[in-house]
Amino acid sequence: MENQSDLPNILLIMSDEHAPMYSGTYGNALVQTPNMDRLAEEGVTFDNAYCNSPLCCPSRMSFMTGRYIHNIGTWDNASPLASDQPTWAHLLGAKGYDVVLAGKQHFCGLDQLHGFRQQLARDLHAEIWTKTGISVGAPDWEKGMLVAKHPWGGLQQAGPGTTLEIQVDDLVEEKATAYLQKTKDSKKPWALNVSFIAPHFPLVVPSRFWDLYPLDQVDLPEIPTNHLESQHPVHRRMRQMFGCIEFPEELVLRARAGYYGLVTYLDEKIGRLLEVLQETDQYQNTLVIYCSDHGEMNGEHGMWRKSSLYEASVRVPLQISWPGHLPAGKRVGQVVSLVDLISTIAEITETDGKIKLDGSSLLPLMQGTDSDWKDCAFSEYCAHGVARPTAMFRRGHYKLHYSLGESPQLYDLNQDPNEFHDLAQETNYSSITQDLQEQLLSDWDPVKIEQEVIQSQRERRLIEQSYRHMKKT
């Protein structure tokens, strides 16, 4: 590619809290996702893609920079990304792209663009920081793990209706489609990041989507007898902290129905964006990407929300379409993560090498020219719900969970995709456990990171305390 006319436009669609196993595209017979199915038919679908931290802000800042969170210090939902940290938006802007955002990227602090020229809609989950000018709500690991005083209220809310989140997502669609209408005659390449809140809770969805999932047809989570009692302590503590009790069956069914409805609601918006690309004759020259920032436990393992290293929380959908450049209908089984996606965008736009990235380009893997793919992914979690650093490393079909100071967990996802049978203490798997743990720790020092996280928490709480005193004067 030698000039801007050779560069593809980029439509990057991001959802919030969409676990891939809750979509028809990834094999769920109940959840309707016809537009994700279309992307699968017209492009490449990754069956084993992971986020690099299973929480909104850390995952999104890793996604924006192509770096692991321990390299940028965005530990939790109150950790701002430094304004001098380059992002893929900066990369494309420097290349001559018009780079704009519509919707959520969960930027903490006053910098709400980080390389984007403009926010076309609203970032609802960042507005608390734009109102106060500071990041609030840093966890406090020095207090240890807190136990929720009440059960999580998300299940009680589930049902048909509308919410502010729905209104904001509708606005995001409106502004994004209007932008695409305007760019049809543009000679300048564009990169539009459309980011929806759905299917993030509250689990409330317009009636026409709720009605698609009658409660007598909704499935329950698979939880084997005595599984919750025998879970690793890190999972039991997280359930206690989030108030994840053993909820009544009817509430669980309603919550899952709401979640499924939100997935289909989101899928319809993906379809509308694809329609506008075709209506404006821009589809052929547009790289379309769909992914999510992390998953949703959806009652599996007795857990709700995210923050866990279980598959439903840490694995994400990833689909990439580029007519004439990428194969159609291809499924990729190798293990990848979102830092690899950013390296891919850098290679396609010939901006690789400009900044340091932690991933590897997926382009050779998609084109079938990479016979030696690394086949691994790393994800870390250092926020609320734990009191010490935790991480996940997957290589091939084996996956290791690590929590500082505690025994590791090992799962064979080919034989045990739901992660019920921990192999780490079995003699036959000791060498595999040791090998994966050594790889995980080779570039990740949990003892050092623990001190960095605690110091960061102290400093941010100090700033928040100072701010609150100023408001009183």
C-alpha positions as CSV (number, residue, x, y, z in Angstrom):
1,M,0.0,0.0,0.0
2,E,1.6,3.3,-1.1
3,N,-1.1,5.9,-0.7
4,Q,-4.3,6.6,1.2
5,S,-6.5,5.3,-1.6
6,D,-5.0,1.8,-1.0
7,L,-5.9,1.8,2.7
8,P,-9.2,0.1,3.8
9,N,-11.7,1.9,5.9
10,I,-12.1,0.3,9.3
11,L,-15.4,-0.3,11.1
12,L,-14.6,-1.7,14.5
13,I,-17.7,-2.8,16.4
14,M,-17.2,-3.5,20.1
15,S,-19.8,-4.8,22.6
16,D,-19.6,-5.0,26.3
17,E,-19.8,-8.2,28.2
18,H,-20.6,-10.6,25.4
19,A,-19.4,-14.1,26.0
20,P,-19.1,-15.9,22.6
21,M,-20.8,-19.1,23.7
22,Y,-24.0,-17.1,23.9
23,S,-24.5,-16.7,20.2
24,G,-25.7,-18.8,17.3
25,T,-22.4,-18.1,15.6
26,Y,-20.5,-19.9,18.3
27,G,-22.8,-22.9,18.5
28,N,-25.6,-21.8,20.8
29,A,-28.9,-23.2,19.4
30,L,-31.1,-20.8,21.3
31,V,-29.5,-17.3,21.0
32,Q,-30.3,-15.7,17.7
33,T,-27.4,-13.8,16.0
34,P,-28.1,-13.7,12.3
35,N,-25.7,-10.8,11.6
36,M,-22.8,-12.4,13.4
37,D,-23.7,-15.4,11.3
38,R,-23.3,-13.2,8.2
39,L,-19.9,-12.0,9.4
40,A,-18.9,-15.7,9.8
41,E,-20.0,-16.4,6.3
42,E,-18.2,-13.4,4.8
43,G,-15.1,-13.3,6.9
44,V,-12.9,-15.0,9.6
45,T,-14.3,-16.1,13.0
46,F,-11.9,-16.9,15.8
47,D,-13.1,-19.7,18.1
48,N,-10.6,-19.2,20.9
49,A,-10.1,-15.4,21.3
50,Y,-9.5,-13.9,24.7
51,C,-9.5,-10.4,26.3
52,N,-6.4,-9.4,28.2
53,S,-8.2,-8.5,31.4
54,P,-11.8,-9.5,32.2
55,L,-13.0,-6.0,33.3
56,C,-14.2,-3.0,31.2
57,C,-11.6,-0.3,31.7
58,P,-8.5,-2.5,31.9
59,S,-9.5,-4.6,28.9
60,R,-10.4,-1.5,26.8
61,M,-7.2,0.3,27.7
62,S,-5.2,-2.8,26.7
63,F,-7.3,-3.0,23.5
64,M,-6.6,0.7,22.8
65,T,-2.9,0.4,23.2
66,G,-2.2,-3.2,22.2
67,R,-0.3,-3.6,25.5
68,Y,-0.9,-5.8,28.5
69,I,-2.2,-3.9,31.5
70,H,0.9,-4.4,33.6
71,N,2.7,-2.5,30.9
72,I,0.4,0.5,31.1
73,G,-0.8,0.4,34.7
74,T,-4.6,0.5,34.0
75,W,-5.4,-2.0,36.8
76,D,-9.1,-1.4,37.4
77,N,-12.2,0.6,36.5
78,A,-10.8,3.7,38.1
79,S,-7.4,3.6,36.4
80,P,-6.9,6.3,33.8
81,L,-4.8,5.7,30.7
82,A,-1.9,8.2,30.5
83,S,-2.6,10.8,27.8
84,D,0.9,10.4,26.4
85,Q,0.4,6.6,25.9
86,P,-0.1,6.1,22.2
87,T,-3.1,4.1,21.0
88,W,-4.2,2.6,17.7
89,A,-6.3,5.7,17.2
90,H,-3.1,7.8,17.3
91,L,-1.5,5.3,14.9
92,L,-4.3,5.6,12.3
93,G,-4.6,9.4,12.8
94,A,-1.0,9.8,12.0
95,K,-1.5,7.7,8.9
96,G,-4.1,10.1,7.7
97,Y,-7.3,8.4,8.8
98,D,-10.3,10.2,10.2
99,V,-10.5,8.3,13.5
100,V,-13.8,8.7,15.4
101,L,-15.6,7.0,18.3
102,A,-19.3,6.5,18.8
103,G,-20.2,5.1,22.2
104,K,-18.3,3.5,25.1
105,Q,-14.6,3.2,25.5
106,H,-14.7,3.7,29.3
107,F,-12.0,6.3,29.4
108,C,-11.3,7.5,33.0
109,G,-10.4,11.1,33.7
110,L,-10.6,14.2,31.5
111,D,-9.0,12.7,28.3
112,Q,-12.1,11.2,26.6
113,L,-10.5,10.9,23.2
114,H,-7.0,9.3,23.4
115,G,-6.4,9.8,19.6
116,F,-10.0,9.9,18.4
117,R,-10.9,13.1,16.6
118,Q,-14.4,13.2,18.0
119,Q,-16.9,11.3,20.2
120,L,-20.1,11.1,18.1
121,A,-22.4,9.9,20.8
122,R,-22.1,9.2,24.6
123,D,-19.8,7.1,26.8
124,L,-22.2,6.6,29.6
125,H,-19.8,4.6,31.7
126,A,-17.2,7.4,31.5
127,E,-19.5,10.3,32.3
128,I,-18.8,10.1,36.1
129,W,-15.2,11.0,35.4
130,T,-16.0,13.8,33.0
131,K,-18.3,15.3,35.7
132,T,-15.8,15.2,38.5
133,G,-12.5,15.4,36.6
134,I,-11.0,12.6,38.6
135,S,-11.1,8.8,38.7
136,V,-13.1,7.5,41.7
137,G,-13.7,4.2,43.3
138,A,-10.2,2.6,43.4
139,P,-10.3,-0.8,45.2
140,D,-8.4,-1.2,48.4
141,W,-6.5,-4.4,48.6
142,E,-5.0,-3.5,52.0
143,K,-8.5,-4.1,53.5
144,G,-8.6,-7.6,52.1
145,M,-11.6,-9.2,50.5
146,L,-15.0,-7.7,51.4
147,V,-18.2,-9.7,51.4
148,A,-21.3,-8.2,49.8
149,K,-24.0,-7.2,52.3
150,H,-26.8,-8.1,50.0
151,P,-27.3,-10.4,47.0
152,W,-26.5,-8.9,43.6
153,G,-29.6,-7.0,42.4
154,G,-29.1,-7.6,38.6
155,L,-31.4,-10.7,38.5
156,Q,-34.3,-8.8,40.2
157,Q,-34.1,-6.2,37.4
158,A,-34.3,-8.6,34.5
159,G,-37.3,-8.2,32.2
160,P,-38.8,-6.4,29.3
161,G,-38.5,-2.6,29.0
162,T,-36.1,0.1,28.3
163,T,-33.2,1.7,30.2
164,L,-30.8,4.6,29.8
165,E,-28.3,2.1,28.5
166,I,-30.7,1.1,25.7
167,Q,-31.4,4.8,24.9
168,V,-27.6,5.4,24.7
169,D,-27.0,2.4,22.4
170,D,-29.8,3.6,20.1
171,L,-28.1,7.0,20.0
172,V,-24.8,5.3,19.2
173,E,-26.4,3.5,16.3
174,E,-28.0,6.7,15.0
175,K,-24.8,8.7,15.1
176,A,-22.7,5.9,13.7
177,T,-25.0,5.3,10.7
178,A,-25.1,9.1,10.1
179,Y,-21.3,9.2,10.0
180,L,-21.2,6.3,7.5
181,Q,-23.7,8.1,5.3
182,K,-21.4,11.2,5.2
183,T,-18.2,9.2,4.4
184,K,-19.5,7.6,1.2
185,D,-17.9,10.3,-1.0
186,S,-14.8,10.9,1.2
187,K,-11.4,10.4,-0.4
188,K,-9.9,10.1,3.1
189,P,-9.8,6.7,4.8
190,W,-11.8,6.5,8.0
191,A,-11.8,4.4,11.1
192,L,-15.0,4.3,13.1
193,N,-15.1,2.6,16.5
194,V,-18.7,1.9,17.3
195,S,-19.0,0.7,20.9
196,F,-22.3,-0.5,22.4
197,I,-23.1,-1.2,26.1
198,A,-25.2,-4.2,25.3
199,P,-25.3,-7.0,26.4
200,H,-24.0,-5.5,29.7
201,F,-26.4,-5.5,32.5
202,P,-29.0,-4.1,33.5
203,L,-30.7,-7.2,32.0
204,V,-33.6,-5.2,30.6
205,V,-34.4,-5.3,26.9
206,P,-37.2,-4.0,24.6
207,S,-40.2,-6.4,24.6
208,R,-39.7,-7.6,21.0
209,F,-36.3,-9.1,22.0
210,W,-37.5,-10.3,25.4
211,D,-40.4,-12.2,23.7
212,L,-37.9,-14.2,21.6
213,Y,-36.8,-16.1,24.7
214,P,-39.8,-17.5,26.6
215,L,-38.8,-18.7,30.0
216,D,-39.9,-22.3,29.4
217,Q,-37.3,-22.4,26.6
218,V,-34.4,-20.8,28.4
219,D,-31.7,-23.0,29.7
220,L,-30.1,-23.1,33.2
221,P,-26.4,-22.9,33.9
222,E,-24.7,-26.3,34.2
223,I,-23.5,-26.6,37.8
224,P,-22.6,-30.2,38.9
225,T,-23.5,-31.4,42.4
226,N,-21.2,-30.1,45.1
227,H,-19.3,-28.0,42.5
228,L,-19.8,-24.7,44.3
229,E,-18.7,-26.1,47.6
230,S,-15.5,-27.5,46.1
231,Q,-14.5,-24.5,44.0
232,H,-11.0,-23.0,44.3
233,P,-11.0,-20.4,47.1
234,V,-10.4,-17.5,44.5
235,H,-13.8,-18.3,42.9
236,R,-15.7,-18.7,46.2
237,R,-14.4,-15.4,47.5
238,M,-15.3,-13.6,44.2
239,R,-18.9,-15.0,44.5
240,Q,-19.1,-13.7,48.1
241,M,-17.8,-10.3,47.1
242,F,-20.2,-9.9,44.2
243,G,-23.2,-11.2,46.2
244,C,-23.6,-14.2,44.0
245,I,-25.8,-16.4,46.1
246,E,-27.7,-19.5,44.9
247,F,-30.6,-17.5,43.3
248,P,-34.1,-19.0,42.8
249,E,-34.4,-20.8,39.5
250,E,-37.1,-18.3,38.1
251,L,-34.7,-15.4,38.7
252,V,-31.9,-17.2,36.9
253,L,-34.1,-17.9,33.9
254,R,-35.3,-14.3,33.7
255,A,-31.7,-13.0,33.9
256,R,-30.6,-15.3,31.1
257,A,-33.6,-14.4,29.0
258,G,-32.7,-10.8,29.4
259,Y,-29.1,-11.4,28.5
260,Y,-30.0,-13.4,25.4
261,G,-32.4,-10.7,24.4
262,L,-29.7,-8.1,24.7
263,V,-27.4,-10.2,22.6
264,T,-30.0,-10.3,19.8
265,Y,-30.6,-6.6,20.2
266,L,-26.9,-6.0,19.8
267,D,-26.8,-8.3,16.8
268,E,-29.5,-6.3,15.1
269,K,-27.3,-3.1,15.4
270,I,-24.4,-5.0,13.9
271,G,-26.6,-5.8,11.0
272,R,-27.7,-2.2,10.5
273,L,-24.1,-1.0,10.3
274,L,-23.4,-3.6,7.7
275,E,-26.5,-2.5,5.7
276,V,-25.4,1.1,5.7
277,L,-21.9,0.1,4.4
278,Q,-23.6,-1.7,1.5
279,E,-26.1,1.1,0.9
280,T,-23.2,3.6,0.6
281,D,-21.0,1.3,-1.5
282,Q,-18.3,1.2,1.1
283,Y,-18.5,-2.5,2.1
284,Q,-15.9,-3.8,-0.3
285,N,-13.2,-1.4,0.9
286,T,-14.0,-1.7,4.6
287,L,-12.2,-3.9,7.2
288,V,-15.1,-4.9,9.5
289,I,-14.2,-6.2,13.0
290,Y,-16.5,-7.3,15.7
291,C,-15.3,-8.1,19.3
292,S,-16.2,-7.6,22.9
293,D,-14.2,-6.3,25.8
294,H,-14.9,-9.4,27.9
295,G,-17.6,-12.0,28.6
296,E,-20.4,-12.5,31.2
297,M,-20.6,-15.4,33.6
298,N,-24.4,-15.6,33.2
299,G,-24.8,-17.8,36.2
300,E,-22.2,-20.4,35.2
301,H,-20.2,-21.6,38.2
302,G,-22.6,-19.7,40.3
303,M,-21.2,-16.4,39.1
304,W,-22.5,-13.3,37.4
305,R,-20.9,-10.3,35.7
306,K,-17.2,-10.7,34.7
307,S,-13.8,-10.5,36.6
308,S,-13.3,-14.2,36.6
309,L,-10.8,-16.2,34.6
310,Y,-13.4,-18.8,33.7
311,E,-14.1,-19.1,29.9
312,A,-17.5,-17.3,30.0
313,S,-15.8,-14.2,31.5
314,V,-12.4,-14.1,29.7
315,R,-13.1,-15.5,26.2
316,V,-14.6,-13.1,23.6
317,P,-16.1,-13.2,20.1
318,L,-13.7,-12.0,17.4
319,Q,-14.8,-11.7,13.7
320,I,-12.9,-10.0,10.9
321,S,-14.2,-9.4,7.4
322,W,-12.4,-7.7,4.5
323,P,-13.8,-8.7,1.0
324,G,-11.2,-9.7,-1.5
325,H,-8.4,-9.7,1.1
326,L,-9.5,-12.2,3.7
327,P,-11.1,-15.7,3.2
328,A,-14.8,-16.0,3.6
329,G,-16.3,-18.6,5.9
330,K,-13.1,-19.4,7.7
331,R,-12.9,-20.6,11.3
332,V,-9.7,-20.2,13.2
333,G,-9.2,-22.6,16.1
334,Q,-5.8,-21.4,17.3
335,V,-5.6,-19.3,20.5
336,V,-5.4,-15.5,20.1
337,S,-6.1,-12.4,22.1
338,L,-7.1,-8.8,21.6
339,V,-3.5,-7.5,21.7
340,D,-3.0,-9.6,18.6
341,L,-6.0,-7.8,17.0
342,I,-4.3,-4.4,17.5
343,S,-1.0,-5.7,15.9
344,T,-3.2,-6.9,13.0
345,I,-4.6,-3.4,12.5
346,A,-1.1,-2.0,12.6
347,E,0.1,-4.4,9.9
348,I,-2.8,-3.9,7.6
349,T,-2.5,-0.1,7.8
350,E,1.3,-0.3,7.6
351,T,1.7,1.5,10.9
352,D,3.5,-1.5,12.7
353,G,6.8,-0.6,14.2
354,K,5.7,2.9,15.1
355,I,5.0,2.0,18.8
356,K,5.6,-1.0,21.0
357,L,2.9,-3.6,20.8
358,D,2.6,-6.8,22.9
359,G,0.7,-8.9,20.3
360,S,1.4,-10.6,16.9
361,S,-0.5,-9.9,13.7
362,L,-3.3,-12.3,12.9
363,L,-3.0,-11.5,9.2
364,P,-0.8,-14.5,8.3
365,L,-3.0,-16.8,10.4
366,M,-6.1,-15.6,8.6
367,Q,-4.5,-15.9,5.2
368,G,-3.2,-19.4,5.9
369,T,0.5,-18.5,5.6
370,D,1.5,-18.9,9.3
371,S,2.5,-22.4,10.1
372,D,4.1,-21.6,13.4
373,W,1.5,-19.5,15.3
374,K,2.2,-19.1,19.0
375,D,-1.2,-20.5,19.9
376,C,-1.4,-18.9,23.3
377,A,-3.1,-16.1,25.2
378,F,-2.4,-14.2,28.5
379,S,-5.0,-12.4,30.6
380,E,-4.5,-10.7,34.0
381,Y,-6.9,-9.4,36.6
382,C,-5.9,-7.0,39.4
383,A,-9.1,-5.3,40.5
384,H,-12.1,-5.8,42.8
385,G,-13.1,-9.3,43.6
386,V,-9.5,-10.4,44.3
387,A,-7.0,-9.1,46.8
388,R,-3.8,-10.2,45.0
389,P,-2.8,-10.5,41.3
390,T,-4.5,-13.2,39.2
391,A,-3.8,-14.3,35.7
392,M,-4.6,-16.9,33.0
393,F,-2.4,-18.5,30.4
394,R,-3.7,-20.7,27.7
395,R,-1.6,-22.7,25.3
396,G,-3.3,-25.0,22.9
397,H,-6.1,-26.8,24.7
398,Y,-4.6,-26.4,28.2
399,K,-5.5,-23.4,30.4
400,L,-3.8,-22.4,33.6
401,H,-5.4,-20.1,36.3
402,Y,-2.9,-18.4,38.6
403,S,-3.6,-16.6,41.9
404,L,-0.6,-15.3,43.8
405,G,0.0,-17.3,47.0
406,E,-2.4,-20.1,46.1
407,S,-2.4,-23.3,44.2
408,P,-2.8,-23.0,40.4
409,Q,-5.7,-24.6,38.4
410,L,-5.3,-26.5,35.2
411,Y,-8.0,-27.4,32.7
412,D,-8.0,-29.4,29.5
413,L,-10.6,-27.5,27.4
414,N,-10.9,-30.2,24.8
415,Q,-12.0,-32.7,27.4
416,D,-13.5,-30.3,29.9
417,P,-14.7,-27.1,28.2
418,N,-16.7,-25.9,31.2
419,E,-13.7,-26.1,33.6
420,F,-15.1,-28.5,36.2
421,H,-12.2,-30.8,36.6
422,D,-9.0,-29.2,37.9
423,L,-6.0,-31.2,36.8
424,A,-3.3,-29.2,38.6
425,Q,-2.9,-31.6,41.5
426,E,-2.9,-34.8,39.4
427,T,0.6,-36.3,39.0
428,N,0.1,-37.0,35.3
429,Y,-0.3,-33.3,34.6
430,S,2.3,-31.9,36.9
431,S,4.8,-31.2,34.1
432,I,2.2,-29.4,32.1
433,T,1.1,-27.3,35.1
434,Q,4.7,-26.4,35.8
435,D,5.5,-25.6,32.2
436,L,2.5,-23.3,31.8
437,Q,3.1,-21.6,35.1
438,E,6.8,-20.9,34.1
439,Q,5.6,-19.4,30.8
440,L,3.0,-17.3,32.6
441,L,5.6,-16.0,35.1
442,S,8.4,-15.5,32.6
443,D,7.3,-11.9,31.7
444,W,4.9,-11.3,34.6
445,D,6.1,-10.7,38.1
446,P,3.0,-10.9,40.5
447,V,5.0,-9.9,43.6
448,K,6.2,-6.7,41.9
449,I,2.8,-6.1,40.3
450,E,1.1,-6.5,43.7
451,Q,3.1,-3.6,45.1
452,E,2.5,-1.4,42.1
453,V,-1.3,-2.1,42.3
454,I,-1.4,-1.3,46.0
455,Q,0.6,1.9,45.5
456,S,-1.6,3.0,42.6
457,Q,-4.7,2.4,44.8
458,R,-3.3,4.5,47.6
459,E,-2.4,7.4,45.3
460,R,-5.8,7.4,43.6
461,R,-7.7,7.2,46.9
462,L,-5.6,10.1,48.2
463,I,-6.6,12.2,45.1
464,E,-10.2,11.3,45.6
465,Q,-10.1,12.2,49.3
466,S,-8.5,15.6,48.4
467,Y,-11.1,16.3,45.8
468,R,-14.0,15.6,48.2
469,H,-12.5,17.9,50.8
470,M,-12.2,20.6,48.2
471,K,-15.9,20.2,47.3
472,K,-16.8,20.8,51.0
473,T,-15.0,24.2,51.1
